[in-house]
Amino acid sequence: PELRKRILFTIIMLGIYRIGVFVPTPGINVDALKSIFSQGTVFEIFNLFSGGALQQFSVFALGIMPYISASIILQLLTVSIPALEKLSKEGDAGRRKITQYTRYGTVVLSLIQGFGISFGLEQQQVLLPGVGGLSYYITTMLTLAAGTAFIMWLGEQISERGIGNGISLVIFAGIVTRIPEGMRDAWSTKEQFGDFFGFILLLGFIFLIVSTIIFFERSQRRIPIHYAKRIVGRKMYGGQSTHLPLKLNMAGVIPPIFASSIILFPATLAQFWNNDFTQQLAAFLTSGWFHDFLYIGLIVFFCYFYTAVTFNPSDIAENLKKNGGYVPGIRPGKSTSDFIDRILSRTTLGGAVYIAGVCILPQLLTRQFGIPVSVAQTFGGTSLLIVVGVAMDTLSQMESHLLSRSYEGFLGGRTGKFKGRKA
C-alpha cells in the first residue's frame, strides 16, 4: 500500500508539472517564438530539457536548469571553501543548510536568466503589441523564477514522499513527452535510406544504444572483503566474506546534465543579443568540433568530480578497519584506501569514456548522416542516458521498497534482479 501511494503521488506531481508546461507567460507572441525554434538554434537543446516549455514560453520555460547550475556552484564551493566543507560533514543538519543555500542560488540564477531572456525576447521582437518596458521585465523575471522554484519544490516533494529522485524524474518526464515528436521525425528519415528500411535501421540502432546503456549501467567491479572472526561475550561474530561493489558509472546521469547546463547557460544568453558576435558565440559553443571536445572534457571532469564528492575511499577503509573487515592481500587502513582509490580511478575512467561516447552521438549522427536534430537528441546521447538511467534507478528503488517489506520483487525473485555484473 505504501509503495502504491508513493507511485500515485509521483504520477500526480509529474502530471502537475506537465500541466504547468502549457501555462503561458504573459505578453509573448508564441507563434513568433516558435519560428525561432524552427531555425535549429541552441534553444532546441534547452527546449528538450524543459520538456517543450521553452518553445511554449510557459511559466516553466527555464525548467530545472537553474537548480542544476546552483547545485554545481555549491558543490564546487564545498570543495574549495573549508567552512562549507565542514558544514557538509555535519550530517543531516549540514546537508539541509547546503540545500537551503542551493535554493537561494536557484532563485538568484532564475532571476538573472529571466532578465536575459526577457531582454532577448524584446530584441527578437516576439512580444505582443504594447508589451515592453520595466513592468514587462519584472513580470517575466518573477514569473520564470517562480516557475523554476515550483519545479524545484515538486522535485523535492517527489524525492521525499514519492519514488525515485524528483529532479531526475522531472527531466525524465520532459524528455519522454518528446518521444512522439521524435518518432514522427524518425519516420520521415526512411526516405534518406530508401523506403521502410531506413526506419527499421534507425529503430535497430536505438535498441542497440539502449542495450549498451543498460549493460554499462549495471556493470561493476567487485572488491572482495573478508571479516575476521571475533568473540563478543559468548557469541562469535565475523568470519564471512562479501564484496564492495564499485559501479562503472558511479556518477550516473549527473555529468552530462552538469556539462549541458554549463554550455547552455552562456550560449542561451548570447543567443538573445541580436548581433553577429553573440550569434557566432552561441553557435561556437553549441556546435562544431570545439563544442564536442568541450562537452567531452566537461563530462570526464564531472565524472571524476562527482565521484570524488560522493564516494570517499578513506571513509570506506576506516569503516572496514573498525568492523574487522579487510581486502585479502592488502593491509587495513591507508593501504586499503589507496587500493580502493586506484580501482575507483580506473572504473571512473571507463565510465567517463562510455558516457562521453554515448552523449556525443547526437552531434555525430546529425553532422555525418543528416539525421534530424529532434531525432538525434530524443533517441541518442544524453536523452537516452537520462531516460534509461532514471528508469533503472526508479525501478531499483521500487524493488527495494517491496523487498524491505518481505514481498517478492515485482521483477521476480525475493532477492531482486538488479544485481550488477562484474566489469
C-alpha positions as CSV (number, residue, x, y, z in Angstrom):
1,P,0.0,0.0,0.0
2,E,2.8,2.5,0.8
3,L,4.6,1.8,-2.5
4,R,1.3,2.3,-4.3
5,K,0.7,5.6,-2.6
6,R,4.3,6.8,-3.4
7,I,3.9,5.8,-7.1
8,L,0.5,7.6,-7.2
9,F,1.9,10.7,-5.6
10,T,4.8,10.8,-8.1
11,I,2.4,10.5,-11.0
12,I,0.3,13.3,-9.7
13,M,3.3,15.6,-9.1
14,L,4.6,14.9,-12.6
15,G,1.1,15.5,-14.0
16,I,1.0,18.9,-12.3
17,Y,4.4,19.7,-13.9
18,R,3.2,18.8,-17.3
19,I,0.1,21.0,-16.9
20,G,2.4,23.9,-16.0
21,V,4.3,23.5,-19.2
22,F,1.3,24.8,-21.1
23,V,0.6,27.8,-18.8
24,P,1.8,30.8,-20.9
25,T,4.0,33.7,-19.7
26,P,2.1,37.0,-20.3
27,G,3.0,39.2,-23.2
28,I,4.7,36.7,-25.6
29,N,3.8,36.0,-29.2
30,V,4.1,32.2,-29.1
31,D,3.8,31.8,-32.9
32,A,6.7,34.2,-33.5
33,L,8.8,32.4,-30.8
34,K,8.2,29.0,-32.5
35,S,9.6,30.4,-35.7
36,I,12.9,31.0,-33.9
37,F,13.0,27.3,-32.8
38,S,12.3,26.2,-36.3
39,Q,15.7,27.6,-37.3
40,G,17.5,24.9,-35.3
41,T,19.2,27.2,-32.8
42,V,20.7,26.4,-29.4
43,F,17.2,26.6,-28.0
44,E,16.4,23.1,-29.4
45,I,18.7,21.6,-26.8
46,F,17.4,23.7,-24.0
47,N,13.8,23.0,-25.1
48,L,14.5,19.3,-24.8
49,F,15.5,19.6,-21.1
50,S,12.5,21.8,-20.3
51,G,10.0,19.3,-21.9
52,G,8.9,21.8,-24.6
53,A,8.2,24.5,-22.0
54,L,10.7,27.0,-23.6
55,Q,9.1,26.7,-27.0
56,Q,5.7,27.4,-25.4
57,F,7.4,30.0,-23.2
58,S,5.3,28.8,-20.3
59,V,5.9,29.7,-16.6
60,F,8.2,26.6,-16.6
61,A,10.3,27.9,-19.5
62,L,13.6,27.8,-17.6
63,G,12.9,24.3,-16.4
64,I,15.2,22.8,-13.7
65,M,18.4,24.1,-15.3
66,P,18.9,27.0,-12.7
67,Y,18.7,24.5,-9.9
68,I,21.3,22.2,-11.6
69,S,23.6,25.2,-12.1
70,A,23.2,26.2,-8.5
71,S,24.0,22.7,-7.4
72,I,27.2,22.7,-9.5
73,I,28.3,26.0,-8.0
74,L,27.6,24.8,-4.4
75,Q,29.4,21.5,-4.9
76,L,32.4,23.4,-6.3
77,L,32.4,25.8,-3.4
78,T,32.0,23.0,-0.9
79,V,35.3,21.5,-2.1
80,S,37.2,24.9,-2.2
81,I,35.8,26.6,0.9
82,P,36.6,25.0,4.3
83,A,33.6,26.3,6.1
84,L,31.2,24.7,3.5
85,E,33.2,21.5,3.5
86,K,32.9,21.3,7.3
87,L,29.2,22.1,7.0
88,S,28.7,19.2,4.5
89,K,30.2,16.8,7.1
90,E,27.8,17.7,9.9
91,G,25.2,15.1,8.9
92,D,21.6,15.9,8.1
93,A,21.7,19.4,9.6
94,G,24.6,20.4,7.4
95,R,23.0,18.9,4.3
96,R,19.8,20.8,5.0
97,K,21.8,24.0,5.3
98,I,23.5,23.4,1.9
99,T,20.2,22.5,0.3
100,Q,18.8,25.8,1.6
101,Y,21.8,27.7,0.0
102,T,21.1,25.8,-3.2
103,R,17.5,27.0,-3.2
104,Y,18.7,30.6,-2.7
105,G,21.2,30.2,-5.6
106,T,18.4,28.7,-7.8
107,V,16.2,31.8,-7.3
108,V,19.1,34.2,-8.0
109,L,20.1,32.4,-11.2
110,S,16.5,32.2,-12.3
111,L,16.1,36.0,-11.9
112,I,19.4,36.5,-13.9
113,Q,18.3,34.2,-16.7
114,G,14.8,35.6,-16.6
115,F,16.2,39.1,-17.2
116,G,18.5,37.8,-20.0
117,I,15.6,36.0,-21.7
118,S,13.1,38.9,-21.3
119,F,15.7,41.3,-22.8
120,G,16.5,38.9,-25.6
121,L,12.8,38.4,-26.5
122,E,12.4,42.1,-26.8
123,Q,15.4,42.2,-29.1
124,Q,14.0,39.4,-31.2
125,Q,10.6,41.2,-31.5
126,V,8.4,38.4,-30.4
127,L,6.4,40.4,-27.9
128,L,2.7,41.2,-28.3
129,P,1.9,44.8,-29.3
130,G,2.0,47.2,-26.4
131,V,4.2,44.9,-24.3
132,G,7.6,46.1,-23.0
133,G,9.2,48.4,-20.5
134,L,10.1,47.9,-16.9
135,S,6.8,46.2,-15.9
136,Y,7.4,43.6,-18.6
137,Y,10.9,42.8,-17.4
138,I,9.8,42.5,-13.8
139,T,6.8,40.3,-14.6
140,T,8.8,38.0,-16.8
141,M,11.6,37.6,-14.3
142,L,9.3,36.9,-11.4
143,T,7.1,34.5,-13.4
144,L,10.1,32.4,-14.6
145,A,11.8,32.4,-11.2
146,A,8.5,31.4,-9.5
147,G,8.1,28.6,-12.1
148,T,11.6,27.2,-11.5
149,A,11.1,27.4,-7.7
150,F,7.8,25.5,-8.1
151,I,9.5,22.8,-10.2
152,M,12.3,22.6,-7.6
153,W,9.6,22.1,-4.9
154,L,7.9,19.5,-6.9
155,G,11.2,17.6,-7.3
156,E,11.9,17.7,-3.6
157,Q,8.4,16.5,-2.8
158,I,8.8,13.6,-5.1
159,S,12.1,12.6,-3.6
160,E,10.7,12.8,-0.1
161,R,7.2,11.5,-0.5
162,G,7.2,9.7,-3.9
163,I,9.5,7.2,-5.5
164,G,12.8,8.0,-7.3
165,N,14.9,11.1,-7.5
166,G,12.5,14.0,-8.0
167,I,14.7,16.3,-10.0
168,S,15.8,13.5,-12.3
169,L,12.2,12.4,-12.8
170,V,11.2,15.9,-13.8
171,I,13.9,15.9,-16.5
172,F,12.8,12.3,-17.4
173,A,9.2,13.4,-17.9
174,G,10.2,16.3,-20.1
175,I,12.2,14.1,-22.4
176,V,9.7,11.2,-22.6
177,T,6.9,13.6,-23.7
178,R,9.1,14.5,-26.7
179,I,9.3,10.9,-27.9
180,P,6.1,11.0,-30.1
181,E,7.5,14.0,-32.0
182,G,10.9,12.2,-32.3
183,M,9.1,9.1,-33.7
184,R,7.3,11.2,-36.2
185,D,10.6,12.7,-37.4
186,A,12.2,9.3,-37.3
187,W,9.6,8.0,-39.7
188,S,10.5,10.8,-42.1
189,T,14.1,9.5,-42.3
190,K,13.0,6.4,-44.2
191,E,13.3,8.5,-47.4
192,Q,17.0,9.0,-46.7
193,F,17.8,5.3,-46.7
194,G,15.2,4.1,-49.1
195,D,11.6,3.3,-48.2
196,F,10.9,1.4,-44.9
197,F,14.4,0.0,-44.4
198,G,15.8,3.3,-43.1
199,F,13.2,3.5,-40.3
200,I,13.9,-0.1,-39.3
201,L,17.6,0.6,-39.3
202,L,17.2,3.6,-37.1
203,L,15.0,1.7,-34.6
204,G,17.6,-1.1,-34.5
205,F,20.3,1.5,-33.8
206,I,18.2,3.0,-31.0
207,F,17.7,-0.5,-29.5
208,L,21.5,-1.1,-29.6
209,I,22.2,2.2,-27.8
210,V,19.6,1.4,-25.1
211,S,21.1,-2.2,-24.6
212,T,24.6,-0.7,-24.4
213,I,23.5,1.8,-21.7
214,I,21.7,-0.9,-19.6
215,F,24.8,-3.1,-19.8
216,F,27.2,-0.4,-18.7
217,E,24.9,1.0,-16.0
218,R,24.7,-2.4,-14.4
219,S,28.4,-3.2,-14.7
220,Q,30.5,-3.0,-11.6
221,R,33.9,-4.0,-10.2
222,R,33.6,-6.1,-7.0
223,I,36.4,-5.9,-4.5
224,P,36.4,-9.0,-2.2
225,I,36.0,-8.2,1.6
226,H,36.7,-10.7,4.4
227,Y,35.8,-10.2,8.0
228,A,37.9,-11.6,10.8
229,K,36.3,-13.7,13.5
230,R,35.9,-12.1,16.8
231,I,34.3,-13.3,20.1
232,V,32.0,-10.9,22.0
233,G,30.8,-12.5,25.2
234,R,29.7,-16.0,24.3
235,K,29.0,-15.2,20.7
236,M,31.3,-15.3,17.7
237,Y,31.0,-12.6,15.0
238,G,32.5,-12.2,11.6
239,G,34.2,-14.8,9.5
240,Q,32.1,-14.2,6.5
241,S,33.1,-12.9,3.1
242,T,31.3,-10.3,1.0
243,H,32.3,-7.7,-1.6
244,L,32.5,-3.9,-2.2
245,P,30.7,-3.1,-5.4
246,L,32.2,-0.2,-7.5
247,K,29.9,0.8,-10.3
248,L,31.5,1.6,-13.6
249,N,29.4,4.7,-13.8
250,M,29.4,6.0,-10.2
251,A,28.2,9.5,-11.2
252,G,25.1,8.4,-13.0
253,V,23.4,10.9,-15.3
254,I,24.9,13.9,-13.4
255,P,28.0,14.6,-15.6
256,P,26.1,15.1,-18.9
257,I,23.4,17.2,-17.2
258,F,26.0,19.4,-15.5
259,A,28.1,19.7,-18.7
260,S,25.0,20.6,-20.8
261,S,23.9,23.3,-18.3
262,I,27.4,24.9,-18.2
263,I,27.5,25.1,-22.0
264,L,23.9,26.2,-22.4
265,F,23.9,28.9,-19.8
266,P,26.2,31.4,-21.6
267,A,25.1,30.2,-25.1
268,T,21.5,30.9,-24.3
269,L,22.2,34.4,-23.0
270,A,24.5,35.1,-26.0
271,Q,21.8,33.9,-28.4
272,F,19.4,36.6,-27.3
273,W,21.6,39.6,-28.1
274,N,20.8,40.4,-31.6
275,N,24.2,41.0,-33.2
276,D,26.7,39.0,-35.2
277,F,29.2,38.4,-32.5
278,T,26.8,36.9,-29.9
279,Q,25.1,34.8,-32.6
280,Q,28.5,33.4,-33.6
281,L,29.5,32.8,-30.0
282,A,26.3,30.9,-29.3
283,A,26.9,28.8,-32.5
284,F,30.5,28.3,-31.5
285,L,29.6,27.0,-28.0
286,T,26.8,24.6,-29.2
287,S,28.1,23.1,-32.5
288,G,31.2,22.0,-34.3
289,W,34.3,20.2,-33.0
290,F,35.0,22.8,-30.3
291,H,31.7,22.0,-28.7
292,D,32.3,18.3,-29.0
293,F,35.7,18.5,-27.2
294,L,34.4,20.9,-24.6
295,Y,31.4,18.7,-23.9
296,I,33.6,15.5,-23.6
297,G,36.1,17.4,-21.4
298,L,33.3,18.6,-19.0
299,I,31.7,15.1,-18.9
300,V,35.1,13.5,-17.9
301,F,35.7,16.2,-15.4
302,F,32.3,15.9,-13.7
303,C,32.6,12.1,-13.7
304,Y,35.7,12.3,-11.5
305,F,34.5,15.3,-9.6
306,Y,31.1,13.9,-8.6
307,T,32.6,10.5,-7.8
308,A,35.1,12.2,-5.5
309,V,32.4,14.2,-3.8
310,T,30.0,11.2,-3.2
311,F,32.5,8.4,-2.6
312,N,35.4,8.7,-0.2
313,P,37.8,5.7,-0.2
314,S,39.4,6.8,3.1
315,D,36.0,6.6,4.9
316,I,35.3,3.2,3.4
317,A,38.7,1.9,4.5
318,E,38.2,3.3,8.0
319,N,34.8,1.7,8.4
320,L,36.2,-1.6,7.2
321,K,39.0,-1.4,9.8
322,K,36.6,-0.6,12.6
323,N,34.4,-3.6,11.8
324,G,37.2,-6.1,11.3
325,G,37.0,-6.1,7.5
326,Y,39.9,-6.3,5.1
327,V,40.8,-6.8,1.5
328,P,42.8,-10.1,1.0
329,G,46.5,-9.3,0.5
330,I,46.1,-5.6,1.4
331,R,46.9,-4.1,4.8
332,P,44.0,-2.4,6.6
333,G,43.9,1.5,6.8
334,K,45.8,3.7,4.3
335,S,46.9,0.8,2.0
336,T,43.3,-0.3,1.6
337,S,42.2,3.3,0.9
338,D,44.9,3.6,-1.8
339,F,43.9,0.3,-3.3
340,I,40.2,1.3,-3.5
341,D,41.2,4.7,-4.9
342,R,43.3,3.1,-7.7
343,I,40.4,0.7,-8.6
344,L,38.0,3.6,-8.5
345,S,40.1,5.8,-10.8
346,R,40.2,3.0,-13.4
347,T,36.5,2.3,-13.3
348,T,35.7,6.0,-13.4
349,L,37.8,6.5,-16.5
350,G,36.0,3.6,-18.2
351,G,32.6,5.1,-17.1
352,A,33.7,8.6,-18.3
353,V,34.6,7.2,-21.8
354,Y,31.3,5.4,-22.0
355,I,29.2,8.4,-21.0
356,A,31.1,10.8,-23.3
357,G,30.8,8.3,-26.2
358,V,27.1,8.0,-25.8
359,C,26.4,11.7,-25.3
360,I,28.4,12.8,-28.3
361,L,26.4,10.5,-30.6
362,P,23.6,13.1,-31.5
363,Q,26.2,15.6,-32.9
364,L,27.9,12.8,-35.0
365,L,24.6,11.5,-36.3
366,T,23.3,14.9,-37.2
367,R,26.6,16.1,-38.8
368,Q,27.6,12.9,-40.6
369,F,24.3,11.2,-41.6
370,G,21.9,14.1,-41.7
371,I,19.6,12.6,-39.0
372,P,17.1,15.3,-37.9
373,V,18.2,17.2,-34.8
374,S,15.0,16.2,-32.9
375,V,15.5,12.5,-33.6
376,A,19.2,12.6,-32.6
377,Q,18.5,14.5,-29.4
378,T,15.5,12.4,-28.4
379,F,16.9,8.9,-29.2
380,G,20.6,9.4,-28.7
381,G,23.2,10.6,-26.2
382,T,22.2,12.5,-23.1
383,S,18.4,11.9,-23.5
384,L,18.6,8.1,-23.6
385,L,21.2,8.0,-20.9
386,I,18.9,10.1,-18.6
387,V,15.7,8.1,-19.6
388,V,17.3,4.7,-19.1
389,G,19.3,5.7,-16.0
390,V,16.4,7.3,-14.2
391,A,14.1,4.4,-15.2
392,M,16.6,1.8,-13.8
393,D,17.1,3.9,-10.6
394,T,13.4,4.2,-10.0
395,L,12.7,0.5,-10.6
396,S,15.6,-0.3,-8.3
397,Q,14.0,1.8,-5.5
398,M,10.6,0.3,-6.1
399,E,12.2,-3.2,-5.8
400,S,13.9,-2.2,-2.6
401,H,10.6,-1.0,-1.1
402,L,9.0,-4.3,-1.9
403,L,11.9,-6.4,-0.6
404,S,12.1,-4.4,2.6
405,R,8.6,-5.5,3.4
406,S,9.3,-9.1,2.6
407,Y,7.4,-9.1,-0.6
408,E,8.6,-10.8,-3.7
409,G,10.2,-8.2,-6.0
410,F,8.0,-7.2,-9.0
411,L,10.8,-8.2,-11.3
412,G,10.6,-11.7,-9.9
413,G,12.5,-13.4,-7.0
414,R,12.8,-12.3,-3.4
415,T,16.4,-11.1,-3.9
416,G,15.6,-8.9,-6.8
417,K,17.1,-8.7,-10.2
418,F,19.0,-5.5,-10.2
419,K,22.4,-7.1,-9.5
420,G,25.4,-5.7,-11.2
421,R,27.8,-7.6,-13.4
422,K,31.5,-7.7,-12.9
423,A,33.2,-5.2,-15.0
